[in-house]
């Protein structure tokens, strides 16, 4: 179907102004749209540029922050490493200090101001048989009730800021006396108060000091003995010489005695009969024997004070001891109360010969036997007994003289070898017997003499004499 040309022409002629307007409007809109799009593109471009700049700035900030975080992280890693190294060094230092303290022979105990244990080293564990984990945190007075360190002593040391020492605390152990030195040191710290207790075994030190004191006393005694010996020697010589002259001038075998009696008109045989009837010769013999014995004592005192020559030989110690026991019985008669005394000998077989001075050893043994008999006589022992044992041990000949008497307290035992020390009544002893015996054994024979004793347990003197290899 086709349109009518008239109508088409009319429609075209009538709409042409509106179409122009519409076209113009469309062109305007298109222009405005193009301008808007251009502006939008420019704005978008500026926004993209600003965004890129912001992104770049943000990236730079992130990079800087990352660098900062990386630096901080490295610093933290270094700090952690230093802390770990410091902790490791502290642990190593702690272990090293603990090893040093545990390696010390001294007992080291750390305590607070209230007496609680803060440290307990290996020496303390071994000595007191208490482990460290058992001791830490406990009161020392509860942990060691017999320990001679009181809470007041700890507080006084802390308060005064000066060490406090307890000298030569003694402890019995299997009949041996041990000496300890205890020092309380105040803990130097600004954060806490406490103290360190150090305990040292000074037994060897005290023993050496006692030996030095003993040697000094023995040297002093030597000087005194020399003076006494010289003073006694002169009148003793006069006595012996006059006793010899009296015996010679009363002897009928000398013609000059008969001649002198005839000149004086004296019946010499009758006088001689009278002298024998009154036992005058026996008395003179007793005086001479006593004088010779005194001369031997003086000679021994001189030898004691001077390193004079003396004779030594191989000694049969068994024979010497048996001879000494026999001499002791004859020289010191037993009272009625001593009739039950037994002397028991125990000799190892065989006994090596000993190179020594027999008279000097006999003097020592006689002195020990006499002291043992006197100790037994002064006690109410039902079966008094003395044992003499001899045996070889570690290149030494050992002689033990033991009794079951009353024994000695420690204060007496410490002084028995000192010159002029005696527990006997005044006039009953000189206090020289054991000191001279000590000199003979230690100086003359390079041996040792010691005693084991306790109240009620008797005494056991032990002599050790070196054997020649």
KOLPA-404442 format. One line per 5 residues: number of its first residue (from 1); for each residue z, y negated, x negated of N, C-alpha, C. Coordinates in pm, whole numbers, plus 50000, padded with zeros to 5 digits. Atoms other than C-alpha are relative to their C-alpha. Layout:
residues N
NUM) Z:Y:X:Z:Y:X:Z:Y:X; ...
end
This chain:
residues 469
1) 50000:50117:49914:50000:50000:50000:50000:49880:49911; 50014:50117:50083:49901:49664:49851:50061:49882:50065; 49935:50120:49945:50076:49324:49887:49895:49899:50042; 50087:50102:49947:49943:49036:50060:49985:49892:49895; 50019:50102:50102:49791:48784:49811:50056:49868:50041
6) 49950:50129:49954:49894:48494:50023:50149:49992:49980; 49852:49997:50014:50251:48597:50026:50037:49998:49855; 49970:49996:50144:50241:48671:49655:49981:49866:49938; 50026:50133:50053:50098:48337:49575:50107:49904:50039; 49891:50088:49955:50353:48161:49787:50127:50028:49925
11) 49873:49965:50068:50636:48349:49624:49998:49953:49858; 50009:50041:50138:50515:48268:49275:50008:49849:49988; 49998:50146:50004:50460:47905:49350:50135:49947:50035; 49867:50047:49956:50797:47871:49513:50106:50033:49898; 49892:49958:50091:51000:48056:49241:49979:49951:49860
16) 50024:50043:50137:50850:47906:48927:50099:49899:49950; 49896:50091:50054:51102:47615:48897:50129:50074:49973; 49874:49925:50020:51392:47850:48935:49987:50094:49884; 50017:49910:50115:51252:48083:48686:50014:49925:49869; 49986:50083:50122:51229:47805:48431:50144:49968:49972
21) 49855:50031:50017:51584:47713:48499:50072:50122:49948; 49934:49875:50041:51685:48073:48467:49968:50031:49856; 50040:49973:50138:51488:48109:48146:50074:49908:49906; 49928:50097:50084:51641:47793:48011:50144:50041:49984; 49860:49958:50006:51982:47914:48109:50015:50123:49910
26) 49991:49880:50083:51908:48246:47950:49986:49964:49853; 50018:50043:50137:51786:48073:47637:50128:49932:49948; 49873:50067:50041:52098:47857:47635:50106:50104:49974; 49899:49895:50017:52312:48161:47688:49973:50080:49874; 50035:49923:50122:52119:48343:47419:50038:49921:49876
31) 49965:50084:50116:52165:48048:47185:50151:49997:49980; 49853:50000:50011:52530:48024:47271:50052:50134:49949; 49958:49866:50044:52557:48397:47229:49974:50020:49851; 50033:49987:50142:52380:48379:46895:50098:49918:49916; 49900:50084:50074:52602:48089:46789:50135:50068:49996
36) 49869:49931:49995:52908:48283:46909:50002:50120:49908; 50005:49882:50087:52791:48593:46732:50003:49959:49853; 49999:50047:50139:52720:48391:46420:50140:49958:49958; 49862:50040:50030:53059:48231:46440:50091:50123:49988; 49918:49878:50006:53213:48569:46513:49974:50076:49871
41) 50030:49930:50125:53025:48718:46218:50064:49929:49882; 49935:50076:50108:53144:48431:45997:50152:50019:50002; 49853:49980:49990:53497:48467:46131:50039:50141:49954; 49973:49861:50042:53477:48839:46086:49988:50015:49850; 50018:49995:50144:53347:48787:45737:50121:49940:49928
46) 49880:50060:50060:53630:48547:45664:50122:50091:50016; 49886:49909:49977:53876:48794:45817:49996:50118:49905; 50011:49889:50093:53733:49074:45610:50035:49956:49858; 49965:50051:50133:53755:48857:45304:50149:49980:49986; 49853:50018:50003:54111:48760:45393:50072:50133:49995
51) 49939:49867:50000:54186:49124:45465:49990:50065:49863; 50015:49944:50135:54038:49224:45133:50096:49934:49902; 49905:50069:50088:54239:48954:44963:50143:50048:50024; 49866:49949:49968:54551:49067:45150:50019:50142:49949; 49993:49862:50049:54470:49427:45068:50016:50004:49849
56) 49989:50006:50145:54416:49336:44707:50138:49953:49957; 49865:50050:50032:54739:49136:44703:50105:50108:50026; 49905:49892:49968:54917:49422:44878:49991:50112:49897; 50016:49896:50102:54769:49669:44633:50066:49958:49869; 49934:50049:50122:54883:49446:44347:50152:50008:50013
61) 49855:49991:49979:55229:49424:44503:50047:50145:49994; 49963:49857:50003:55234:49800:44559:49996:50053:49857; 50009:49957:50140:55117:49853:44202:50118:49948:49919; 49883:50057:50071:55384:49614:44074:50128:50072:50041; 49881:49929:49952:55640:49783:44297:50005:50141:49943
66) 50004:49865:50058:55521:50119:44177:50039:49998:49854; 49961:50014:50141:55547:50001:43819:50150:49979:49988; 49855:50025:50004:55895:49868:43893:50079:50126:50032; 49932:49875:49966:55995:50191:44065:49987:50102:49888; 50019:49906:50111:55846:50389:43780:50093:49965:49883
71) 49907:50043:50107:56040:50179:43529:50144:50033:50035; 49863:49970:49955:56356:50210:43736:50026:50150:49994; 49985:49854:50004:56296:50583:43768:50017:50050:49857; 49984:49962:50141:56250:50613:43392:50138:49963:49947; 49865:50042:50041:56568:50413:43341:50105:50095:50056
76) 49906:49907:49940:56748:50640:43586:49996:50135:49930; 50013:49872:50071:56610:50947:43410:50070:49991:49864; 49934:50019:50129:56722:50804:43075:50152:49995:50016; 49855:50011:49977:57064:50718:43222:50060:50136:50032; 49952:49865:49967:57099:51065:43372:50004:50086:49874
81) 50002:49922:50124:56997:51215:43038:50116:49959:49908; 49886:50044:50082:57251:50996:42860:50131:50051:50057; 49878:49947:49939:57517:51095:43111:50014:50149:49971; 49994:49857:50030:57427:51461:43063:50036:50023:49853; 49967:49986:50142:57436:51417:42686:50144:49963:49974
86) 49860:50040:50015:57766:51230:42711:50093:50108:50052; 49919:49892:49945:57906:51502:42936:50002:50121:49909; 50007:49887:50092:57783:51769:42697:50082:49973:49874; 49921:50034:50118:57932:51584:42402:50149:50002:50030; 49859:49996:49962:58259:51542:42591:50050:50144:50010
91) 49961:49858:49991:58265:51913:42670:50011:50063:49862; 49995:49945:50136:58181:52000:42311:50120:49946:49924; 49883:50058:50066:58446:51757:42186:50129:50062:50051; 49882:49937:49942:58699:51903:42426:50019:50141:49946; 49992:49864:50054:58617:52256:42316:50035:49998:49852
96) 49970:50010:50143:58626:52147:41952:50147:49967:49977; 49858:50036:50013:58964:51980:41995:50089:50116:50040; 49922:49883:49959:59094:52283:42183:49997:50107:49891; 50010:49901:50108:58965:52507:41903:50086:49958:49882; 49916:50049:50109:59133:52286:41644:50148:50023:50030
101) 49858:49985:49963:59463:52287:41833:50039:50147:50005; 49970:49857:49992:59442:52661:41899:49998:50066:49864; 50004:49943:50134:59362:52725:41533:50123:49964:49917; 49880:50041:50075:59680:52550:41419:50110:50105:50016; 49888:49905:49988:59975:52777:41338:50119:49942:50076
106) 49891:50065:49929:60206:52523:41499:49985:50021:50151; 49998:49995:49854:60306:52556:41862:49984:49857:50052; 50025:50131:49944:60162:52258:42053:50012:50009:50152; 49977:50001:49855:60289:52189:42406:49995:49855:50048; 50007:50132:49939:60187:51883:42609:50078:49999:50130
111) 49919:50010:49879:60426:51767:42881:49991:49858:50056; 49991:50131:49937:60448:51481:43130:50141:49945:49983; 49867:50062:50011:60741:51243:43154:50104:50076:50081; 49907:49921:49919:60894:51477:43413:50013:50144:49949; 49983:49868:50061:60858:51783:43189:49900:50104:50045
116) 50101:49904:49958:60551:51945:43348:49901:50025:49885; 50087:49962:50111:60330:52134:43101:49856:49962:50032; 50140:50039:49986:59983:51984:43054:49910:50068:49898; 50078:49929:50102:59872:52173:42744:50086:50109:49938; 49928:49881:50048:59964:52512:42602:49903:50072:49907
121) 50099:49946:50094:59788:52625:42283:50020:50149:49974; 49998:49855:50024:59721:52976:42151:50128:50043:49929; 49876:49964:50070:60024:52972:41919:50116:50011:50098; 49896:49991:49896:60247:52906:42222:49983:50128:50081; 50024:49875:49928:60081:53196:42405:50051:50120:49921
126) 49961:49885:50082:60140:53433:42114:50152:50005:49979; 49856:50002:50030:60498:53319:42049:50083:50032:50123; 49918:49984:49879:60630:53303:42405:49945:50105:50094; 50063:49896:49917:60391:53567:42549:49981:49953:50144; 50032:50060:49870:60296:53335:42836:49860:49940:49988
131) 50136:50050:50005:59929:53264:42909:49996:49854:50045; 50014:50142:49972:59804:52908:42938:49993:49973:50150; 50014:50024:49856:59705:52939:43306:50132:50022:50075; 49869:49980:49939:60058:53058:43383:50096:49886:49968; 49907:50104:50045:60223:52772:43194:49966:49863:50055
136) 50041:50135:49959:60018:52471:43305:50055:49966:50138; 49948:50048:49872:60181:52268:43580:50145:50035:50026; 49861:49961:49979:60522:52430:43547:50094:49915:49915; 49900:50072:50077:60840:52263:43428:50036:50079:49875; 49971:49930:50124:60913:52343:43066:50140:50058:49999
141) 49862:49949:49997:61285:52384:43135:50009:50125:50087; 50005:49877:49921:61197:52646:43400:49921:50108:49928; 50086:49905:50071:60929:52807:43185:50073:50062:49881; 49926:49955:50119:61151:52830:42873:50145:49954:50012; 49862:50045:49978:61516:52813:42981:50084:49995:49873
146) 49923:49999:50125:61644:52890:42627:49940:49909:49895; 50064:50090:50096:61411:52640:42459:50089:49879:49978; 49903:50109:50027:61624:52374:42283:49943:49861:50019; 50054:50133:49968:61421:52083:42426:50035:49970:50145; 49956:50036:49867:61579:51914:42724:49913:49888:50056
151) 50074:50107:49935:61426:51676:42976:50049:49864:49952; 49947:50127:50052:61658:51401:42850:49943:49968:49863; 50057:50025:50133:61527:51447:42495:49856:49951:50012; 50138:50045:49979:61168:51410:42623:49998:49856:50049; 49997:50136:49946:61254:51099:42825:50046:49899:49896
156) 49952:50092:50104:61447:50942:42536:49892:49973:49896; 50108:50019:50097:61155:51000:42299:49892:49909:50058; 50102:50085:49936:60910:50844:42549:50051:49857:50013; 49944:50132:49980:61144:50555:42623:50012:49924:49869; 49985:50065:50129:61212:50483:42258:49871:49984:49924
161) 50128:50009:50070:60853:50535:42148:50004:50054:49859; 49987:49945:50134:60967:50728:41840:50016:50152:50009; 49983:49854:49999:60950:51099:41750:50146:50040:49989; 49865:49943:50006:61263:51308:41794:49990:50140:49942; 50010:49873:50072:61319:51602:41558:50129:50079:50013
166) 49887:49906:50000:61544:51904:41595:49980:50091:49879; 50018:49930:50126:61594:52055:41250:50054:50143:50007; 49956:49863:50031:61612:52427:41172:50068:50068:50118; 49953:49919:49889:61660:52575:41513:49979:50147:49964; 50003:49863:50050:61738:52943:41449:49979:50097:50115
171) 50028:49897:49901:61626:53256:41629:50016:50137:49936; 49980:49865:50052:61744:53613:41573:49884:50089:50040; 50109:49905:49970:61471:53876:41548:50011:50116:49904; 49987:49877:50078:61542:54228:41425:50078:49976:49871; 49907:50025:50110:61830:54118:41202:49944:49902:49897
176) 50056:50100:50089:61608:53854:41043:50018:49863:50064; 49978:50135:49952:61683:53487:41073:49875:49917:49976; 50118:50086:50010:61388:53259:41147:50042:49857:50032; 49966:50140:49986:61402:52884:41125:49880:49923:50055; 50105:50080:49937:61204:52641:41341:50036:49852:49992
181) 49984:50145:49997:61153:52268:41327:49921:49948:50119; 50059:50047:49875:61084:52103:41663:49995:49849:49999; 50017:50145:49997:60944:51751:41692:49936:49961:50133; 50054:50053:49874:60885:51559:42016:49934:49866:49969; 50076:50122:50024:60611:51295:41983:49969:49933:50133
186) 50039:50068:49876:60574:51032:42259:49849:49983:50005; 50144:50008:49982:60220:51027:42402:49958:49854:50005; 50048:50138:50006:60037:50704:42315:49880:49988:50095; 50105:50014:49899:59837:50625:42631:50039:49888:50095; 49974:50111:49908:59800:50321:42861:49993:50044:50146
191) 50018:49954:49862:59728:50532:43169:50110:50094:50047; 49898:49906:49959:60002:50794:43166:50105:50016:49891; 49891:49976:50092:60333:50879:43007:50019:50150:49982; 49977:49859:50029:60410:51207:42839:50043:50017:49856; 49956:49970:50137:60497:51377:42513:49929:50125:49952
196) 50055:49882:50065:60366:51635:42270:50112:50065:49920; 49895:49925:50069:60608:51902:42146:49935:50089:49897; 50054:49919:50109:60529:52056:41809:50113:50085:49942; 49902:49906:50053:60714:52364:41685:49939:50068:49876; 50047:49940:50125:60674:52480:41321:50101:50103:49951
201) 49917:49897:50063:60806:52799:41164:50020:49961:49854; 49971:50048:50137:60978:52671:40847:50093:50099:49928; 49914:49900:50063:61147:52998:40751:49977:50006:49849; 50031:49994:50142:60965:53013:40417:50050:49876:49927; 49954:50125:50061:61045:52648:40346:50151:50002:49981
206) 49853:49995:50010:61416:52697:40420:50043:50102:49896; 49968:49897:50099:61421:53016:40212:49982:49947:49859; 50025:50057:50133:61267:52836:39915:50105:49896:49966; 49897:50100:50024:61511:52547:39956:50133:50066:49964; 49875:49930:50030:61803:52789:39963:49997:50063:49861
211) 50012:49943:50134:61671:52964:39652:50014:49894:49892; 49988:50109:50096:61637:52631:39473:50145:49955:49986; 49858:50037:50003:61993:52538:39571:50081:50106:49927; 49930:49891:50065:62111:52881:39461:49977:49996:49849; 50028:50006:50143:61935:52847:39124:50074:49884:49934
216) 49927:50114:50056:62087:52502:39070:50148:50034:49984; 49859:49962:50009:62431:52641:39145:50023:50102:49890; 49985:49901:50106:62371:52933:38913:49993:49936:49862; 50005:50071:50129:62271:52699:38631:50130:49924:49976; 49872:50069:50015:62582:52493:38698:50111:50099:49965
221) 49901:49898:50031:62789:52809:38697:49986:50047:49855; 50020:49960:50139:62631:52905:38363:50067:49904:49903; 49935:50098:50086:62751:52581:38209:50152:50013:50007; 49855:49982:49984:63100:52631:38354:50046:50127:49929; 49962:49874:50063:63106:52993:38236:50000:49987:49849
226) 50003:50017:50145:63008:52890:37883:50125:49926:49952; 49879:50074:50040:63290:52636:37869:50125:50085:50011; 49882:49915:49982:63546:52881:38008:50004:50109:49893; 50005:49892:50099:63430:53157:37774:50044:49951:49863; 49960:50054:50130:63468:52937:37465:50148:49966:49997
231) 49857:50034:49996:63812:52820:37579:50087:50125:49994; 49921:49876:49998:63930:53177:37640:49986:50077:49870; 50032:49916:50115:63771:53327:37330:50098:49979:49884; 49910:50029:50113:64000:53152:37078:50137:50064:50017; 49869:49934:49987:64342:53255:37218:49989:50152:50012
236) 50019:49856:49987:64202:53600:37298:49985:50064:49862; 50014:49947:50137:64103:53649:36935:50135:50006:49930; 49866:50001:50061:64455:53553:36826:50082:50116:50054; 49922:49891:49941:64607:53802:37072:49958:50135:49942; 50048:49872:50052:64386:54091:36957:50033:50017:49852
241) 49968:49991:50143:64441:54009:36592:50147:50029:49979; 49855:49977:50015:64821:53995:36630:50041:50138:50050; 49971:49864:49953:64826:54318:36834:49963:50100:49891; 50043:49911:50109:64633:54484:36553:50098:49994:49883; 49903:50015:50109:64878:54344:36295:50132:50067:50033
246) 49873:49936:49960:65182:54463:36494:49988:50151:49988; 50020:49855:50009:65034:54813:36522:49995:50045:49855; 50011:49963:50141:64956:54817:36149:50138:49993:49932; 49872:50019:50070:65304:54690:36043:50112:50088:50056; 49902:49902:49950:65487:54945:36259:49952:50143:49979
251) 50057:49868:50026:65275:55235:36136:50067:50058:49874; 49932:49935:50113:65463:55480:35910:49904:50046:49892; 50098:49954:50099:65140:55571:35729:49969:49894:49895; 50024:50106:50097:65134:55239:35546:50122:49991:49906; 49886:50003:50095:65353:55254:35227:50068:49864:49994
256) 49939:50132:50012:65405:54879:35228:50103:49976:50109; 49902:50016:49893:65590:54905:35559:50132:50067:49960; 49879:49932:50046:65837:55159:35410:50067:49921:49889; 49944:50079:50111:65879:54946:35098:50074:49879:50052; 49935:50119:49946:65957:54633:35297:50127:50036:50075
261) 49879:49958:49928:66206:54823:35519:50111:50039:49906; 49899:49962:50100:66384:54965:35212:50059:49875:49937; 49949:50124:50059:66410:54617:35060:50098:49930:50093; 49912:50065:49902:66573:54494:35381:50115:50089:50044; 49894:49908:49963:66799:54798:35412:49988:50050:50142
266) 50025:49956:49862:66640:54911:35739:49946:50141:49996; 50048:49862:49988:66592:55275:35837:49869:49997:50081; 50131:50015:49935:66220:55257:35911:49966:50117:50093; 50028:49889:49907:66182:55613:36057:50080:49988:50129; 49919:50013:49880:66467:55539:36296:49944:49890:50092
271) 50062:50107:49920:66302:55214:36404:49873:50052:50067; 50122:49945:49944:65976:55400:36454:50030:50092:50117; 49959:49913:49890:66158:55658:36666:50038:49918:50122; 49960:50089:49889:66304:55379:36873:49877:49941:50071; 50119:50061:49941:65965:55216:36924:49925:50100:50087
276) 50067:49900:49920:65814:55541:37042:50079:50036:50125; 49915:49968:49884:66110:55607:37268:49984:49892:50108; 50018:50110:49905:66055:55267:37429:49853:49976:50036; 50143:50006:49968:65676:55328:37449:49936:49869:49956; 50058:50125:50051:65605:55020:37242:49856:50021:49953
281) 50141:49981:50040:65285:55171:37085:49906:50008:50120; 50084:49992:49880:65152:55253:37433:49977:49861:50060; 50015:50136:49949:65220:54896:37539:49902:49920:49916; 50095:50069:50087:65035:54767:37235:49858:50047:50026; 50134:49949:49967:64744:54998:37319:49947:49938:50131
286) 50041:50062:49873:64742:54859:37674:49959:49856:49979; 50036:50140:50030:64742:54504:37539:49864:49994:49932; 50128:50001:50071:64456:54591:37303:49884:50031:50095; 50106:49966:49905:64253:54756:37581:49971:49884:50094; 50021:50114:49910:64311:54462:37813:49931:49886:49927
291) 50064:50105:50078:64216:54223:37535:49853:50029:49975; 50141:49964:50021:63897:54417:37459:49920:49987:50128; 50069:50016:49872:63812:54423:37829:49976:49851:50028; 50017:50144:49983:63869:54049:37842:49891:49947:49907; 50106:50043:50094:63650:54010:37534:49863:50036:50054
296) 50127:49964:49939:63375:54199:37713:49962:49906:50114; 50025:50096:49891:63415:53969:38014:49951:49868:49943; 50041:50125:50064:63390:53667:37785:49858:50013:49947; 50134:49979:50053:63083:53816:37620:49896:49997:50114; 50091:50003:49885:62925:53872:37962:49981:49859:50054
301) 50011:50139:49955:63004:53514:38058:49910:49920:49908; 50088:50069:50094:62837:53390:37742:49855:50042:50020; 50135:49954:49973:62535:53608:37812:49949:49944:50132; 50035:50058:49870:62541:53477:38167:49951:49856:49984; 50034:50142:50018:62521:53118:38041:49887:49979:49902
306) 50107:50015:50098:62273:53180:37759:49908:50122:50009; 50098:49890:49999:61959:53389:37738:50008:50076:49868; 49977:49930:50125:62102:53599:37460:49932:50137:50002; 50061:49868:50012:61962:53927:37334:50094:50107:50055; 49919:49890:49950:62083:54237:37511:49915:50126:49995
311) 50070:49873:50015:61995:54603:37492:49958:50053:50137; 50051:49934:49880:61777:54763:37756:49941:50134:49960; 50052:49866:50027:61667:55123:37783:49960:50064:50132; 50033:49925:49880:61536:55382:38025:50129:50057:50059; 49874:49965:49934:61816:55442:38276:49974:50109:50103
316) 49999:49898:49895:61870:55756:38480:50088:49946:50112; 49925:50072:49899:61972:55574:38795:50093:50091:50078; 49913:49907:49929:62112:55885:38965:50128:50024:49921; 49883:49978:50085:62344:55956:38672:50086:49874:49995; 49925:50125:50007:62441:55588:38654:50081:49978:50127
321) 49928:50019:49874:62536:55575:39022:50117:50098:50010; 49889:49904:49995:62742:55895:39002:50111:49960:49904; 49899:50045:50095:62919:55763:38693:50074:49878:50053; 49937:50121:49944:62984:55431:38871:50097:50037:50111; 49908:49957:49893:63135:55607:39173:50128:50059:49940
326) 49882:49942:50065:63366:55807:38945:50086:49891:49937; 49925:50109:50061:63464:55492:38755:50068:49914:50106; 49941:50079:49892:63525:55309:39082:50126:50068:50055; 49883:49927:49949:63762:55582:39201:50117:49995:49904; 49891:50001:50098:63959:55582:38878:50052:49859:49974
331) 49959:50137:50030:63967:55204:38837:50075:49936:50115; 49938:50061:49883:64071:55120:39194:50059:50112:50085; 49937:49892:49923:64320:55376:39332:50000:49966:50148; 50007:50022:49856:64288:55422:39706:50139:49998:50059; 49875:49996:49926:64582:55329:39929:49999:50113:50101
336) 49988:49889:49906:64709:55573:40187:49901:49985:50117; 50089:50021:49886:64496:55411:40459:49854:50024:49965; 50139:49983:50043:64182:55466:40249:49966:50145:49967; 50024:49862:50039:64215:55841:40211:49879:50059:50069; 50113:49943:49925:63944:55904:40475:49867:49938:49961
341) 50124:50066:50039:63686:55685:40302:49904:50100:49936; 50103:49913:50054:63363:55870:40231:49891:49916:49934; 50112:50062:50068:63098:55772:39981:49888:50103:49998; 50113:49908:49983:62767:55937:40067:49882:49948:49919; 50116:50039:50082:62478:55933:39822:49875:50068:50053
346) 50130:49947:49957:62114:55980:39919:49897:49960:49895; 50094:50027:50108:61873:56012:39626:49864:50061:50035; 50136:49947:49982:61498:56046:39667:49966:50087:49879; 50036:49907:50107:61345:56326:39461:49848:50005:49988; 49927:50042:50121:61209:56253:39212:50017:49849:49996
351) 49979:50142:50021:61338:55913:39101:49938:49960:49867; 50061:50041:50127:61131:55730:38838:50104:49934:49910; 49907:50067:50091:61314:55610:38526:49983:49849:50006; 49998:50145:49990:61409:55245:38519:50035:49940:49866; 49973:50070:50125:61391:55020:38215:50092:49882:50032
356) 49903:50102:49962:61708:54810:38246:50121:50010:49908; 49873:49998:50071:62053:54735:38110:50101:50078:50084; 49909:49915:49924:62284:55014:38225:50136:49934:50023; 49871:50065:49974:62613:54819:38174:49992:49891:50106; 50012:50108:49903:62483:54527:38377:49981:50055:50141
361) 50017:49939:49868:62361:54745:38663:50129:50064:50049; 49873:49940:49962:62692:54929:38659:50099:49893:50047; 49914:50110:49957:62873:54596:38684:49966:49956:50141; 50042:50040:49865:62668:54506:38992:50046:50104:50103; 49963:49894:49906:62727:54843:39159:50150:50008:50020
366) 49854:50000:49987:63100:54835:39084:50046:49886:50090; 49962:50115:49918:63122:54490:39241:49968:50024:50147; 50036:49972:49862:62936:54602:39555:50091:50105:50062; 49909:49897:49950:63152:54914:39590:50138:49942:50027; 49869:50060:49980:63470:54713:39546:50003:49910:50123
371) 50005:50086:49882:63364:54458:39808:49993:50083:50127; 50009:49915:49882:63270:54735:40051:50134:50064:50034; 49869:49938:49976:63607:54908:40005:50100:49899:50056; 49910:50102:49950:63794:54582:40058:49967:49960:50143; 50038:50032:49862:63592:54505:40372:50043:50109:50096
376) 49958:49888:49915:63663:54852:40513:50152:50004:50014; 49854:49998:49994:64032:54824:40425:50055:49893:50093; 49953:50110:49916:64058:54496:40618:49964:50019:50147; 50039:49975:49861:63914:54649:40937:50058:50132:50047; 49944:49877:49940:64032:54918:41175:49888:50098:50032
381) 50108:49903:49981:63739:55155:41123:50059:50140:49992; 49942:49865:49996:63828:55513:41220:49942:50087:49890; 50063:49919:50103:63580:55675:40983:49924:49909:49903; 50066:50089:50096:63510:55431:40699:49906:50077:49909; 50100:49929:50079:63200:55521:40505:49914:49900:49924
386) 50092:50078:50083:62982:55385:40225:49882:50090:49965; 50121:49926:50034:62621:55497:40181:49932:49931:49881; 50078:50051:50113:62434:55460:39853:49868:50075:50000; 50134:49939:49992:62059:55521:39884:49915:49946:49885; 50091:50040:50107:61801:55514:39608:49865:50066:50024
391) 50136:49948:49980:61425:55548:39645:49901:49901:49940; 50108:50085:50054:61097:55411:39511:49914:49950:50115; 50081:50060:49894:60889:55174:39722:49919:49884:49942; 50090:50110:50041:60587:54957:39635:50028:49953:49857; 49980:50030:50142:60634:54976:39256:50137:49938:49971
396) 49864:50048:50020:61003:54896:39293:50097:50117:50022; 49889:49906:49975:61321:55100:39268:50100:49928:50090; 49914:50063:49900:61537:55025:39572:50135:50070:50001; 49863:49949:49992:61914:55067:39574:50068:49930:50118; 49931:50055:49884:62102:55022:39902:50146:50042:49995
401) 49856:49974:49990:62481:54994:39928:50043:49950:50137; 49973:50035:49861:62575:55003:40296:50138:50051:50041; 49871:49957:49945:62910:55018:40475:50000:49977:50150; 49986:50017:49855:63017:55041:40839:50120:49914:50034; 49888:50090:49982:63270:54763:40807:49974:49893:50105
406) 50008:50103:49895:63313:54444:41011:49875:49914:49993; 50119:50085:50012:62997:54276:40880:50036:49855:49975; 49980:50142:50027:62952:53903:40833:49924:49916:50102; 50072:50095:49917:62860:53608:41048:49896:49929:49913; 50113:50056:50074:62549:53414:40950:50044:49889:49904
411) 49957:50109:50089:62735:53115:40804:50061:50055:49871; 49946:49936:50120:62914:53350:40563:49887:50062:49919; 50111:49934:50069:62597:53544:40481:49919:49902:49917; 50080:50099:50072:62420:53224:40374:50063:49958:49868; 49932:50054:50118:62680:53149:40107:50059:50108:49908
416) 49928:49896:50075:62790:53489:39970:49958:50006:49853; 50045:49995:50140:62581:53456:39651:50029:49870:49925; 49968:50127:50065:62711:53106:39576:50124:50017:49912; 49883:49991:50088:62955:53067:39284:50126:49945:50067; 49867:50038:49954:63324:53044:39378:50015:50003:50152
421) 49986:49984:49855:63256:53120:39746:50066:50134:50027; 49929:49877:49968:63502:53375:39881:50063:49988:50137; 49932:49995:49871:63641:53480:40217:50139:50061:49988; 49869:49939:50022:63950:53635:40061:50108:49893:49994; 49889:50093:50008:64291:53480:40055:50010:49941:49860
426) 49985:50069:50127:64382:53237:39781:50071:50090:49900; 49944:49915:50104:64447:53430:39461:49950:50141:50005; 50050:49863:49989:64275:53746:39584:49861:50018:49943; 50136:49990:50053:63928:53667:39451:49955:49868:49943; 50051:50120:50066:63740:53422:39234:49870:49951:50062
431) 50128:50039:49944:63413:53419:39426:49886:50003:49901; 50103:49994:50103:63214:53501:39114:49925:50134:49998; 50059:49866:50010:63136:53871:39166:49856:50006:50047; 50135:49991:49946:62832:53840:39389:49905:49900:49934; 50087:50096:50068:62701:53529:39214:49956:50054:49865
436) 50038:49938:50127:62709:53710:38879:49904:50116:50025; 50091:49890:49965:62546:54013:39044:49862:49946:50033; 50129:50064:49967:62276:53785:39182:49928:49959:49872; 50061:50043:50127:62216:53645:38833:49946:50120:49923; 50042:49881:50076:62198:53991:38675:49872:50059:50058
441) 50117:49937:49935:61946:54122:38930:49878:49909:49992; 50116:50088:49989:61723:53815:38966:49953:49947:49865; 50037:50062:50127:61732:53659:38618:49983:50104:49890; 50005:49901:50108:61804:53957:38393:49895:50107:50023; 50089:49887:49972:61592:54216:38570:49881:49962:50088
446) 50113:50050:49921:61341:54000:38767:49986:50075:50133; 49998:49931:49871:61442:54177:39087:50049:49909:50111; 49946:50075:49887:61581:54071:39423:50121:50073:50055; 49884:49943:49932:61909:54125:39603:50019:49923:50129; 49986:50062:49868:61956:54059:39973:50099:50083:50080
451) 49905:49929:49916:62191:54158:40250:49957:49989:50145; 50018:49997:49856:62138:54262:40610:50136:50027:50063; 49867:49985:49943:62448:54214:40818:50007:49929:50134; 49972:50063:49871:62578:54121:41159:50144:50035:50036; 49862:49970:49962:62929:54100:41307:50010:50132:50075
456) 49979:49870:49938:63047:54451:41393:49899:50106:49963; 50105:49903:50036:62741:54619:41235:49999:50032:49851; 49994:49968:50141:62850:54646:40873:49908:49912:49916; 50084:50075:50094:62667:54515:40566:49918:50098:49918; 50090:49917:50079:62374:54657:40372:49938:49912:49891
461) 50055:50072:50113:62304:54514:40026:49881:50078:49946; 50124:49936:50043:61947:54589:39915:49956:49939:49868; 50043:50043:50133:61851:54567:39547:49861:50057:49974; 50135:49957:50035:61485:54584:39442:49974:49966:49854; 50024:50017:50143:61408:54636:39074:49858:50044:49967
466) 50139:49963:50030:61049:54633:38943:49991:50116:49903; 50025:49887:50088:60920:54952:38782:49884:49966:49907; 50107:50022:50092:60706:54939:38474:49885:50094:50029; 50117:49919:49970:60350:55057:38538:49951:50073:49877
end
